[in-house]
Amino acid sequence: MRYFLKYFFCFLLLSGTVSAQPEIVDREKYPFIKFDQNKIYTPNPDVLLSFYRNLERLMKSGDKQINIVHIGDSHIQADILSDRMRHSLQDFFPGGNGGRGFMFPYAMAHTNNPYTYKVDFTGKWESCRNVQNKECTLGLAGISVTTLDSFTTMHIFQSDAATIRYDCTRIRLFYGFDDSTFDIKLITNDSQTIQSASFTDGAVEWNLSRPVTSFDIQIQRRTHKTGSFTLYGFSMETRDPGIVYHAVGVNGAEVGSFLKCQLLPKQLVQLYPDLVVISLGTNDAYSRDFDSSLFHHRYSKFIKSIREQLPDVRIILTTPGDCYLKGRYPNASNILAREVIFKLAKENDCAVWDYFTTMGGLGSMMTWQKANLGAGDKVHYNFIGYQIQGDLFLEALTGAFNEYLDNRK
């Protein structure tokens, strides 16, 4: 059935009947959303061209795996918006489920874990986050956990709340330790499932002969050795064509927070991203004394750090949504942050999804809250609100892709 849908969709593509813009969000139910502004803006037509070509190749031949990495703050750590994008993109392209992607065991750092997976663990772990003034090495996740224990375990499994059951045939774990100090072991229900294990600088990759939906990791100190073991995250992957939507976020993170993540560019390369989405700025601009020049400087530096390692990767910047300072005052600094992001896009050849304008602009968070979509702090959203935000992003992205297809005719 999967392959029938794939080729049927290709037939629609080639016959020119799939290029209509999908209306994913109910326009009558949410008239306050500026649907006519819900677009992907580009400084020139070629900014996302390679990404669109890869999508087209996936649709036509089904032999391409596309990796999208979404980096952000608390809006992304919760993984509601990004999980909506993950499912929707994989559904939009029939047969497009390429795997779950990058994950971090937030529960081990005693912070909120995405609702779709869980982690049980043993041992004592100390966390370090990029929003803290602590000396530590950090990677793509912006957060790490470290143990001094001689033997620890973790069990990673999908929760009952997950609407899609992801399996994987490749597990990649990012770590920091002296190879002569610890042994790290993958355990599955069937030991014969593990075909191979390969260690590279800072990562181990296990290839499996059969797919699994859960697994265990054992970390054991070698006799008479000292030192610590640091975990930076892991990725559940497959060899299947399709879309993989990786997501990493840290509560309270600013752009400068991710500049402190020394290993981020290196680990980002190992996910082979075709597209990087950056959703930062809410915390940077959460002040009446917002320094737009400093924001520009840090954001530009962050973009350049990614492009130094991935010169051809396509990037979409998203503007922060409207919010209220202390729950009482509309935050006009987001208008300035939006202007900086559009300027950065032009300077760095990036695209922009202008969520600030799409949701309704300054003061619109109050409207979202009255529609039972916003949280009480007038900064965050409830579950449905984040899903709608994900739907709007999907609508903008697929709309831009359809424009590309129309221009190809």
C-alpha positions in Angstrom: 0.0 0.0 0.0 2.8 2.4 0.9 4.4 2.1 -2.6 1.0 2.3 -4.4 0.3 5.6 -2.6 3.8 6.9 -3.5 3.4 6.2 -7.2 -0.2 7.4 -7.2 1.0 10.7 -5.8 3.7 10.8 -8.4 1.0 10.4 -11.1 -0.9 13.4 -9.6 2.3 15.4 -9.5 3.1 14.7 -13.2 -0.5 15.3 -14.2 -0.4 18.7 -12.6 -3.3 18.2 -10.2 -1.4 18.4 -6.9 -0.3 22.0 -7.0 -3.4 23.5 -5.3 -2.5 25.2 -2.0 -3.9 23.0 0.8 -6.0 24.8 3.4 -5.0 23.0 6.6 -6.2 25.4 9.3 -10.0 26.2 9.5 -10.2 29.8 8.3 -13.8 30.2 9.5 -12.9 29.0 13.0 -9.9 31.3 13.4 -10.6 34.5 11.4 -8.1 36.5 13.4 -5.2 34.6 11.8 -3.7 36.5 8.8 -3.8 33.6 6.3 -2.9 35.9 3.4 0.4 36.6 5.1 1.2 33.0 5.8 4.1 32.6 3.4 7.7 31.7 3.1 9.6 34.9 2.2 12.9 34.6 0.3 15.3 37.4 -0.7 15.7 35.7 -4.1 13.9 32.7 -5.8 16.8 30.3 -5.4 17.1 30.4 -1.6 15.2 27.1 -1.1 15.7 25.7 -4.6 17.9 22.7 -3.6 15.5 21.8 -0.8 12.5 21.9 -3.2 14.4 19.8 -5.7 15.0 17.2 -3.1 11.3 17.1 -2.2 10.5 16.7 -5.8 13.0 13.9 -6.2 11.4 12.1 -3.1 8.0 12.4 -4.7 9.0 11.2 -8.1 11.5 8.5 -7.4 11.1 7.7 -3.7 14.9 7.3 -3.3 15.8 10.3 -1.2 15.9 10.8 2.5 15.4 14.4 3.5 16.6 15.7 6.9 15.1 18.8 8.5 16.6 20.1 11.8 14.5 22.5 13.8 16.4 24.5 16.5 14.6 26.6 19.1 13.7 27.4 22.7 10.8 26.2 24.9 8.4 26.3 22.0 10.5 23.5 20.5 11.6 21.6 23.6 8.0 20.6 24.2 8.1 19.1 20.6 4.4 19.7 20.0 4.8 22.1 17.1 7.7 20.2 15.7 6.0 16.8 16.2 3.0 18.2 14.3 5.4 19.2 11.4 7.1 15.8 11.6 3.8 13.8 11.2 2.2 16.2 8.7 5.2 16.3 6.3 5.5 12.6 6.4 1.8 12.3 5.7 1.9 15.0 3.0 4.4 12.9 1.0 2.8 9.4 1.0 5.5 6.8 2.1 7.5 9.7 3.5 8.2 8.4 7.0 12.0 8.5 7.1 12.3 8.0 10.9 12.0 9.7 14.2 15.3 11.6 14.2 17.3 13.4 17.0 16.1 13.1 20.6 17.4 14.2 23.9 16.5 12.5 27.3 15.2 15.6 28.9 13.9 13.7 31.9 17.5 12.8 32.8 18.1 16.5 33.2 14.9 16.9 35.3 13.1 19.1 32.7 10.0 18.5 30.5 10.4 15.7 28.1 8.5 15.5 24.8 5.2 13.6 25.2 5.9 11.1 22.5 8.8 9.2 24.1 10.0 8.3 27.6 13.3 7.5 29.2 13.9 5.3 32.3 17.4 5.5 33.7 19.6 4.5 36.6 22.5 6.3 38.1 23.2 9.9 39.1 23.4 12.4 36.3 24.2 16.1 36.4 22.8 18.3 33.7 24.2 21.4 32.0 22.1 23.7 29.8 23.2 26.5 27.5 21.0 28.9 29.5 23.2 28.4 32.6 26.4 30.0 33.6 28.3 26.7 34.0 31.5 25.5 32.5 30.7 22.6 30.3 30.9 21.3 26.7 27.6 21.3 24.9 26.4 20.0 21.5 23.4 20.2 19.2 20.8 19.7 21.9 22.0 22.7 23.9 21.9 20.5 27.0 23.9 17.5 28.3 23.9 15.0 31.2 27.1 13.7 32.8 27.7 10.8 35.2 30.6 9.7 37.3 29.0 6.4 38.2 30.7 3.2 37.2 27.6 1.6 35.8 24.4 3.2 34.5 21.6 2.3 32.1 18.8 4.0 30.1 15.8 2.6 28.5 14.3 4.6 25.6 10.7 3.8 24.5 7.8 5.5 22.8 4.9 6.6 25.0 1.3 5.5 24.7 0.5 9.1 23.7 2.6 8.8 20.5 0.3 8.7 17.5 2.9 7.3 15.2 5.0 4.3 16.2 8.5 4.9 14.9 10.9 2.0 14.3 14.6 2.3 13.6 17.3 0.3 12.0 20.1 2.6 12.9 20.8 4.2 16.3 23.3 7.0 16.6 24.4 8.2 20.1 26.5 11.4 20.7 28.8 11.3 23.7 31.8 12.7 25.4 34.3 10.4 27.1 37.7 8.9 26.8 37.3 5.8 24.7 39.7 3.9 27.0 37.5 4.8 30.1 34.0 3.5 29.4 32.3 0.7 27.4 29.0 1.6 25.9 26.6 -1.1 24.8 23.3 -1.3 23.0 20.8 -3.9 24.1 17.7 -4.9 22.1 15.1 -7.6 22.6 17.1 -9.8 20.2 20.9 -9.5 20.4 21.3 -10.9 16.9 19.5 -7.7 15.6 22.7 -5.7 16.1 24.7 -6.1 12.9 27.6 -3.6 13.6 28.8 -0.8 15.8 31.1 1.9 14.6 32.7 4.6 16.7 33.7 7.9 15.3 34.9 11.0 17.1 32.2 11.7 19.6 29.5 9.3 18.3 28.7 5.6 18.0 26.4 4.2 15.4 24.7 0.8 15.6 23.2 -0.8 12.5 20.4 -3.3 13.0 19.2 -6.2 10.9 15.6 -5.7 12.0 13.7 -2.6 13.1 13.1 -1.9 16.8 10.9 0.6 18.6 12.7 0.7 21.9 16.2 0.0 23.2 18.5 0.0 26.2 22.0 1.6 26.6 24.5 0.3 29.2 27.5 2.4 30.2 30.2 0.8 32.2 33.5 2.1 33.5 36.5 0.0 32.7 38.4 -1.4 35.7 40.8 1.0 37.5 39.8 4.0 35.2 38.5 7.4 36.3 36.6 10.1 34.5 33.1 11.0 33.5 30.7 10.1 30.7 28.6 12.8 29.0 25.5 12.2 26.8 24.6 14.8 24.2 21.6 13.0 22.6 20.8 10.2 20.3 19.0 9.7 17.0 16.6 7.0 15.9 17.0 6.5 12.2 16.2 4.2 9.3 17.5 3.6 5.8 14.2 4.3 4.3 13.5 7.2 1.9 11.3 9.9 3.3 11.4 12.9 5.6 13.1 13.0 9.0 12.2 16.0 11.2 14.8 16.4 14.0 14.0 18.9 16.7 16.1 20.4 19.6 15.0 23.1 22.0 16.0 24.5 25.4 13.6 26.3 27.7 14.6 30.0 28.0 17.2 29.8 25.2 18.4 32.9 23.4 20.5 33.0 20.2 23.6 33.5 22.4 22.7 30.4 24.3 23.4 28.2 21.2 26.6 30.1 20.5 27.9 28.4 23.6 27.4 25.0 22.2 30.9 24.2 20.9 30.0 20.8 19.3 26.7 22.0 17.7 28.1 22.5 14.1 30.0 19.2 14.2 27.0 17.2 15.4 24.7 19.0 13.1 26.8 17.9 10.1 26.3 14.2 11.3 22.5 14.6 10.7 23.1 15.5 7.0 20.5 18.3 7.1 18.9 19.5 3.8 17.1 22.3 5.7 17.7 24.0 9.1 14.8 25.9 10.7 15.8 28.3 13.5 13.0 29.6 15.9 14.8 31.9 18.3 14.2 35.4 19.4 11.3 35.2 21.9 13.7 35.2 24.9 16.1 37.7 23.3 13.3 40.2 22.8 11.5 39.6 26.1 12.4 43.0 27.4 11.6 46.7 26.9 15.4 47.2 26.7 15.9 44.9 23.8 19.3 45.5 22.0 18.5 44.8 18.4 22.2 45.4 17.4 23.4 42.7 19.8 20.6 40.4 18.6 21.7 40.9 15.0 25.4 40.3 15.8 24.7 37.1 17.7 22.2 35.7 15.2 24.6 36.5 12.3 27.4 34.7 14.1 25.2 31.7 14.8 24.1 31.4 11.1 27.7 31.7 10.0 28.9 29.0 12.4 26.4 26.6 10.7 27.3 27.7 7.2 31.0 27.2 7.9 30.4 23.5 8.3 27.4 23.2 5.9 27.9 25.8 3.2 25.1 24.5 1.1 22.4 23.9 3.7 19.2 25.8 3.3 18.0 27.9 6.3 14.5 29.2 7.3 14.4 31.7 10.1 11.0 32.1 11.9 9.9 35.3 13.6 8.9 35.0 17.3 5.2 35.1 18.0 3.5 37.8 19.8 3.7 37.7 23.6 3.0 39.9 26.7 5.6 41.1 29.2 4.7 39.9 32.6 1.4 38.8 31.2 0.2 42.4 31.0 1.9 44.4 28.3 2.2 43.6 24.6 5.9 43.1 23.8 6.7 45.7 21.1 10.3 44.4 21.1 9.1 41.6 18.9 8.5 44.1 16.1 12.2 45.0 16.2 13.2 41.3 16.4 11.1 40.7 13.3 12.9 43.5 11.4 16.3 42.1 12.4 15.4 38.6 11.2 14.3 39.9 7.8 17.5 41.8 7.6 19.5 38.7 8.5 17.7 36.7 5.9 18.7 39.1 3.2 22.3 39.3 4.4 22.7 35.5 4.8 20.6 34.2 1.9 18.0 32.6 4.2 14.2 32.3 4.0 11.8 33.7 6.6 8.5 32.4 7.9 6.9 35.5 9.4 4.8 33.9 12.2 4.6 37.2 14.1 2.5 38.7 11.3 0.6 35.5 10.5 -0.7 35.1 14.0 -2.0 38.7 14.0 0.9 40.9 15.0 1.2 43.0 18.2 -1.4 42.1 20.8 -2.7 39.0 19.0 -1.7 36.7 21.8 -4.7 37.9 23.8 -6.9 36.9 20.9 -5.3 33.4 20.7 -5.8 33.1 24.5 -9.5 34.0 24.2 -9.8 31.4 21.5 -8.4 28.8 24.0 -5.1 28.4 22.1 -2.7 30.3 24.4 -1.3 29.6 27.8 -1.9 31.7 30.9 1.5 33.4 30.7 0.6 34.9 27.3 4.0 33.6 25.9 3.4 29.9 25.3 0.5 28.0 23.8 -1.6 25.0 24.9 -1.4 21.7 23.0 -4.0 22.7 20.3 -2.3 26.2 19.9 1.1 24.6 19.2 -0.6 22.2 16.7 -2.2 25.1 14.9 1.2 26.8 14.8 2.6 23.7 13.2 -0.2 23.5 10.8 0.4 27.1 9.7 4.1 26.4 9.2 3.2 23.4 7.1 0.7 25.4 5.1 3.3 28.1 4.4 6.0 25.5 3.5 3.9 23.3 1.2 2.4 26.5 -0.4 5.9 27.6 -1.3 6.7 24.2 -2.6 3.6 24.2 -4.8 4.6 27.6 -6.2 8.0 25.9 -7.2 6.1 23.1 -8.9 3.8 25.6 -10.7 6.9 27.4 -12.0 8.3 24.1 -13.2 5.4 23.6 -15.6 
